[in-house]
């Protein structure tokens, strides 16, 4: 490690530790550090998949990531890395309203430097960046329970979670006409892929919004062995073996070392193709799995099972004839942080007004006061329009405007976030939290109208 220029230093942490941003030339060194930090302790296998991911992020241009967004804590006295994390950004949509998110990723600390608050130091910096850049929401995947200490709560489903044997998938018959086939993508397919991804996002409450430069990066610019790399195939009409008009896209992965294939996304350009072309898409996937198995140098390794990461209400599950298995009892989740709930509600106010207009509460005039542990959020309505959303801290609990003693509903801790993002219903939240309440029968119906339970498809994001 070389001397660090002053403009790269984010903070001096004392005890010989500095927090700084990354440099392009240290991609390999940082990758080696991450491979060891995320080692599989049971098998002793270094996490090459994480190493390749960070090597891509630091060593290559990225559509939204700056090197200044890659944090390194360095022990300058010993000349070694102590900890690191990365702050990714992307545009997401909440029921059609775009907003910016920040995503801490690849959060790792060397064993010799753990329990010294280094992760907290880095999260404080990233949260400051979020405030400065007006990122209303931060999300992270990671250790169960760990990120709650930084204000995060499980509030979005991260993946579909279905997994089934590949033998349940259909295969091409010897004389079956192959009307639809998968082919590899070209750069010319980027606008088509981008359009399909963004059109399909309308099914979800929350979803990423992709730009063409981001789709190009996801499709062509990532290393095959990276933890987040997937392959893309274009589903086309086919006549006498000739590829014709593209009608769909499949994002998939083949991981022969663990005998697992995966379908991250499957989308069609028109609704009718779910009935007409899904069978073909699944047959083609099986051929890709067979090819991946044949190409693995270890004859004992083969794709034996398939995980599907589409959400439970995905159109594929209507026409799969059971091939894609049954939904899981539980799904993995994203941690979500919303530092200013009132500001986010103002951001999505037109979506809330639309739900109101389409309900029994159309034209509602009044206040909805949500009480949390340390503050209240007062949403003012006039004739179905939101006129103001204001936060009052507990310090002002005795003022009439705070609504502290007359709140419509109470959501303890961060329990409102899963309701806000559609992962839990109001009823489920009341069952899970004894100290929660939703007011009168009509109050509860109003809250359920504004914040209905609804799925989100977030497995494919910009990483």
ZASE-685413 format. One record per residue: x, y, z of N, C-alpha, C in turn; residue in one letter. Coordinates in steps of 0.2 Angstrom, whole numbers, plus 5000, padded with zeros to 4 digits. Example, Ala and Ser with C-alpha at 12.3 -4.5 7.8 and 13.67 -1.06 7.14 Angstrom:
REM ZASE-685413
506649725039506249785039506649845039A/506449895035506849955036506450005039S/
REM end
This chain:
REM ZASE-685413
500449945000500050005000500450065000X/500250114996500650174995500450235000X/500750285000500550345004499850365001X/499450395006498750415004498750485003X/498550514998498450584997497950615001X/498050675004497550695009496850705006X/496650715000496050714997495650654998X/496050594998495750534999495450515006X/495750545011495550525018494850555019X/494450515022493750535024493850555031X/494150515035494150525042494750495046X/495050525050495650495055495250465061X/495350395061494950365067495450355073X/496050375073496450365078496750295079X/497250285083497550215084497950195077X/498150245073498450225067497950205061X/497350215062496850195057496550255054X/496550255047496150305043495650275039X/495150315038494550295033494650335027X/494750295021494850335015494450305009X/494550335004494250304998494750264994X/494450224989494850174986495250204980X/495750174977496050194971496050134966X/495950154960495950104954496450044955X/497050064956497650014956497649964961X/497249974966497249924972496649874971X/496349874965495749824965496049754967X/496549734964496849664966496949654973X/497249704976497449694984496749694988X/496249734986495649734990495249674988X/495349644982494949584981495249524985X/495949524986496249474990496049484997X/495949545000495749555006495049525007X/494649545003493949515003493849445003X/494249414999494249334998494349305005X/494849335009495049305015494549325021X/494249385020493749405025493149365025X/492949355019492249315018492449235017X/492949215020493149145019492649095022X/492449045019492048995021492448955027X/492248975033492648945039492648865039X/492048845037492048765038492448735033X/492448755027492848715021493548755020X/493648815023494248845022494348875015X/493748875011493748905004493748975004X/494249015001494149085001493649104996X/493349164997492749184994492949224987X/493149174982493349204976492749244972X/492149224974491549254971491549334973X/491649344980491649414982492249444980X/492849414979493449444976493349474969X/493049434965492949454958492449504958X/491949504963491449564963491749634964X/492149634970492549694971493049714966X/493349664963493849684958493449714952X/492849694950492449724945492249794947X/492049804953491849874956492449924956X/492949904958493549944959493949954953X/494049894949494549894944494249914937X/493549924937493249944930492850004931X/492650034926492150084926491450054928X/491050094932490450064934489950124932X/489250104930488850154928488650204934X/488650184940488450234945488950244951X/489450194952489850194957490550234956X/490650274960491350314960491850274965X/492450284963492950254968492850294975X/492650354975492550384981491950354986X/491550304982491050274986491250204989X/491950194988492250124990492650144996X/492450125002492750145009493250095011X/493850115013494350075015494550105022X/494550055027494950075033495550045033X/496150085034496750055033497150075040X/497550025042498050035047498650055044X/498850125044499350145041500050135044X/500050115051500650095054500850025052X/500349985051500549915049500549905041X/500249955038500149945031499749895028X/499149885031498649835030497949865030X/497549825026496749845027496549815033X/496049855036495649835042494949815041X/494649855036493949845035493749885028X/493149865025492949895019492249895018X/491949935014491249935012491149975006X/490649965002490550004996489750024996X/489750084994489050124994488850124987X/488350074985488050074978487450124978X/487250144972486650184971486350164965X/485650174965485250154959484550194960X/484250204954483550234954483050174955X/482650184960482050134961481450164960X/480850124960480250154959479750124964X/479350164967478850154972478150164969X/477850114966477150114963477150174958X/477750174954477750214948478150284950X/478350294956478650354958479450344959X/479850374955480550354955480850394961X/481350354965481750384970482450354970X/482950384973483550364974483750324980X/484050264979484250224985484950214986X/485250204992485950194993485950124996X/486450084994486550014996487250004998X/487349995005488049965007488049895005X/488649885003488849815001489549795002X/489649725002490349695003490649725010X/490249725015490449745022490849695025X/491549705026491949655029492549685033X/492649655039493249675043493649615045X/494349635045494849575046494749555054X/494849495055494749475062495049515067X/495649535065496049575070495849635072X/495349665068495049735069494349735071X/494049675073493349675074493149695081X/492549715082492349745089492649805091X/492849845086493149915087492749965084X/492049955082491650005079491750025072X/492149985068492350015062491750005057X/491349955057490749955053490350015054X/490250025061489850085063490050145060X/490750155060491050215058490950225050X/490950175047490850175039490050185038X/489650155042488950165041488750245042X/489050265047488950345049489150385043X/489650365039489850405033489350395028X/489150335027488650315021488050355022X/487850355029487150385030487250465029X/487850485031487950555029487850575022X/488150525018488150535011487450535008X/487050485011486350475009485950545010X/486050575016485750635018485950695013X/486650695011486850745007486650735000X/486550674998486350654991485550644990X/485250654995484450654996484250584994X/484550534996484350464995483850445001X/483250444999482750435004482750365007X/483050315004483050245007483750215006X/483950175011484550135010484350065011X/484650015008484449945008485149905009X/485049855012485649805013485449735014X/485849685011485749615013486349595018X/486149555022486749535026486549495033X/486949495037486949455043486249465047X/485849405048485249415052485249455058X/484849505059484849545065485349595066X/485949595062486449635063486349705062X/486049725056485949795054485449835057X/485049795061484549835065484849885070X/485449875072485749925076485949985073X/485849985066486050045062485350075060X/484750055062484150085060483850045054X/484049985053483749955047483249895049X/482749885045482249835047482049795040X/481949725041481749685036481049715033X/481049735027480449775025480249755017X/480749715014480549705007480849625006X/480449585002480649525000481249524995X/481749484996482349494992482349444986X/481949384987481949334982481349294982X/481249264977480649214977480649154981X/481249124981481449074985481149004983X/480848994978480648924975481248884973X/481348824975481848784972481548714971X/481748684965481448624963481948584959X/481848514958482348474954482248494947X/482848494944482748514936482348454933X/482248404936481848344932481148364932X/480948414936480248434935480148484929X/480648504926480648554920480548514914X/480148544909480048504903480648504899X/480648454894481248444890480948444883X/481348464878481048454871480948384869X/480448374866480248304863480648294856X/480848234854481248224848480948254842X/480248254841479948284835479548344837X/479748374842479348434844479548494840X/479148534838479348594834479548654839X/480148674838480448724842480248794840X/479648824842479448884839479748944842X/480048934848480348994852481048964854X/481549004854482248974856482649034859X/483049014864483549064867484149074863X/484449134863485049144860485449194864X/486049204863486449254867486349324865X/486349364869486249434868486749474864X/486649524860487149574857487049644860X/487449684859487349754861486749784858X/486549764852485949794849485249774853X/485349724858484749694862484649744868X/485149784870485149824876484449864876X/484249904871483649934872483049894873X/483049834870482449784871482449764878X/483049744881483049714887482849764892X/483149824891482949884896482249894896X/481849894890481149914890480749854894X/480949794893480649734896480649744903X/481249754906481349754913480949814916X/480949874913480549924916479849914915X/479649884910478849874909478649824914X/479049774915478849724920478849744927X/479249804928479249834935478549854937X/478149864933477449894934477049844938X/477249774938476949724942477049734950X/477649764951477949764958477749834961X/477649834968477649894972478249934971X/478849894973479549924973479949884968X/480349924964480749894959481249934956X/481849904954482349944951482149974944X/482350034943482250064936482950064932X/482950034927483650024923483750074917X/484350094917484550134911484950094906X/484950114900485350064895486050054897X/486350104900487050094902487150044907X/486650044912486649994917486549924915X/486049914910485949854907486549824903X/486849874900487449854896487949824901X/488049864906488549834911488349774914X/487749764916487549694919487549644914X/487449654908487449604903488149584900X/488649634900489249614896489849634900X/489849664905490449694908490649664915X/490349614917490549584924490849514923X/491249504928491649444927491249384929X/491349324925490849264926490849234933X/491449244936491449214943491249254949X/491049314947490749364952490149334956X/490049354962489449334966488849354963X/488849414959488249444957488149434949X/488649404946488549394939488049344937X/487649364932487149314929487249314921X/486949274918486949274911486249294908X/486249314902485649344899485549304892X/484949284891484749254885484149294882X/484049294875483549324872483049274869X/482449274871481949224868481649254862X/481749214857481549234850481049184847X/480649214842480349164838480849124833X/480649064832481149024828480748994822X/481048994816480748954811481248924807X/481248854807481748814803482448834806X/482448834812483148844815483448914815X/483048964812483249034811482949074816X/483349114820483049164825482749224822X/482149234825481749284822481649344827X/481049364828480849424832480949404839X/481349454843481349434850480749454854X/480549404859479949414862479949404870X/480549394872480649384879481449394881X/481549394888482249394890482249344897X/482849314897482949274903483649284906X/483649304913484249314916484349254921X/484849214920484949154924485649144926X/485749094930486449074932486548994933X/487148974931487348904932487948894937X/487848864943488348864947488448784949X/488848754944488948684945489348664951X/489748704954490048674960489548664966X/488948694966488448674971487848644967X/487948624961487448584958486748624957X/486848694956486248734956486248784950X/485648784947485448834942484948884945X/484948934942484448984944484149034939X/483549044939483149094935483049154939X/483349214938483349274941482749314939X/482649314932482149354929481949324922X/481249324921481049294915480449344913X/480549374907480049424905479849414898X/479149434896478949424890478749494887X/478749504881478549574878477849584878X/477449524877476749534877476449474881X/475849494885475549444889475449374886X/475249374880475049314876475649264876X/476249284876476849244876476949204882X/476649224888476649174894476349104892X/475849104889475449044887475849014881X/476049054876476349024870477049004871X/477449034875478149024874478449004881X/478149004886478448984893478748914892X/478348864889478648794889479248794885X/479348834880479948834876480548864880X/480348914883480848944887481148894893X/480748854896480948814901481348754898X/481148734892481548674888482148704886X/482248764884482848794882483348804888X/483048814894483448824900483748754902X/483348704901483648634903484248624898X/484148634892484748624887485348664890X/485248724892485848764894486148734901X/485748704905485948674911486348614909X/486148574904486448514902487148534899X/487148584896487848614893488248634898X/488048664903488448694909488748634912X/488348574913488548514917489048484913X/488948474906489448444902490148474902X/490148544902490748584902491148584908X/490848564914491248564920491748504920X/492348524922492848464922492748414927X/492348424932492248374937491548334935X/491648274933491048234930490548224936X/490648234942490248224947489748284948X/489948334945489548404946489148414940X/488448424942487948444937487448484940X/487048514936486448554938485948504940X/485748504946485248454948484648484951X/484648554953484048584955484148654953X/483548694953483448754950483048804955X/483348854956483048904961482748964956X/482148984958481749034954481649094959X/481949154957481949214961481349264959X/480949244955480349284954479849284960X/479449334960479049344966478449294965X/478049274970477549224970476949244965X/476849304963476349324959476549334951X/477149304950477449314943477049274938X/476949294932476549264927476749194925X/477449184926477649114924477349054928X/477149074935476849024939476149004937X/475849044933475149034930475148974925X/475648974921475648934915476248874916X/476548864921477148814922476948744923X/476248734924476048664925476348634931X/476648674936476948644942477648634941X/477948644935478648634934479148674939X/478848734940479348774944479248764952X/478848714954478848704961478348744965X/478348734971477848774976478248834979X/477848884981478148934985478348914991X/478948954994479148935000478748955006X/478848935012478448955018478749025020X/479349035019479749105021480149125015X/480249185015480649215010481249265013X/481849265010482349305013482149375012X/482449425015482249495015482849545015X/482649605012483049665012482949695019X/483549715022483549765027483349835023X/482949875026482749945024482849995029X/483150055027483150115032482850175028X/482450205032482150265030482250315035X/482750355035482850405040482350455041X/482050475036481450525037480850505034X/480450475038479850445035479350495032X/479350555035478850605032479150625025X/479750635025480050655018479850605013X/479950545014479750485009479050485008X/478650495013477850495012477750555007X/478050615008477950675003478150654996X/478750614996478950594989478450554986X/478150504989477650454986476950474987X/476850544988476150564990475650554984X/475850564978475350554972475150474972X/475550434974475350364974474850344979X/474950384985474450374991473850404989X/473850464986473250494983472850454978X/473250424974472850374969472550324972X/472850284977472550234981471850254984X/471950314987471350344991470750354986X/470950384980470450404975470050344972X/470450284972470150224970469750184975X/469650214981469450174987468750204989X/468550174995467950204998468150275002X/468750285002468950345006469150405001X/468850394995468950454990468650514993X/469050574992468850634994468950645002X/469350605005469450605012469750675014X/469450705020469750765023469850745030X/470450755033470650745040471350735040X/471550705046472250685048472350615049X/472950585047473150525049473750535053X/473750515059474350525063474650455065X/475250445063475550385065476150395070X/476050355076476450365081477050315081X/477650335082478150285082478450295089X/479050265091479350265097479550335100X/479850375095480150435097479850495093X/479350485089479050545085478350525082X/478050575080477450555076477450585069X/477150555064477050585058476350595056X/476150665055475450685054475350695046X/474950655043474750665036474150705036X/474150765033473550805032473250795025X/472550785025472250775019471650825018X/471550845012470950895010470650865004X/470050845004469750824998470150774994X/470450724998470850664995471550684993X/471750744994472450764992472850774999X/473450754998473950765004474150835004X/474050875009474250945009474850955013X/475050905018475650915022475750855025X/476450835026476650785030477150805035X/477050805041477550835046477750785052X/478350795054478550755059478650795066X/478350765071478450795078478850755083X/479350775086479750735090479350725097X/479550675101479250655107479350715112X/479850755111479950815115479350865115X/478950865109478450905109477750865110X/477750815113477250775114476650805117X/476750855121476150895124475850945120X/476150955114475751005110475250975106X/474651005105474150985102474250955095X/474750995091474850975084475250915083X/475650895089476050835088475650765087X/474950765090474550705090474850655094X/475250665098475550615102475050575106X/474650605109474150575114473450555110X/473450575104472850565100472950535093X/473550495093473750465086473250415084X/473150415077472750365074472950295075X/473650285074473850215075474550225078X/474750165081475450165084475850105081X/476450115078476950065076477550065080X/477650015084478250025088478950005084X/479450035086480150025083480050045076X/480349995072480350005064479749965061X/479249945065478749905062478349935056X/478349995056477950025050478250015043X/478950005043479249995037479049945033X/478949875036478649825031477949835029X/477549885032476949905030476949945024X/477449995025477550045020477750015013X/478149965014478449935008478049875006X/477449865009477049805006477249735008X/477749725012477949655014477449625019X/477149675024476749645029476049685028X/475549655030474849685030474849725037X/474349765038474249795044474049745049X/473649695047473449645052473949595054X/474449585050475049545052475449585057X/475549645056475949685060475549685067X/474949695067474549695074474649625078X/474749575074474849505077475549505079X/476049535076476749525078476949565083X/476549625084476749675089476149685094X/476249665100475649675105475549755106X/476049795106475949865107475849905101X/475649875095475449905089474649915090X/474449965086473649975086473550015079X/472950005077472750035070472150075071X/471950095077471350145078470750105077X/470250145075469550115074469550075068X/468950045067468850005061468950045055X/468650105054468750145048469450175048X/469750185053470450205053470950155050X/470850095053471250035050471150025043X/470450035040470350025033470650075029X/470750135032471050195028471850175028X/472150155033472850135033472950085028X/472550025028472649975024472549995016X/472150045015472050075009472650105006X/472950145011473550185009474150145008X/474150085012474750045012474549975012X/474349945006474149885005474749835005X/474649775006475149725006475249704998X/475849704996475949694988476649674987X/476849634983477449604982477949654978X/478549644978479049674975479549634972X/479849644966480349604963480949634963X/481449614967482049654968482649604968X/482649544965483249504965483749534960X/483549564954483949584949484049664951X/484649684953484749754955485449774952X/485649834952486249854949486849844954X/487249804953487749784958488449784955X/
REM end
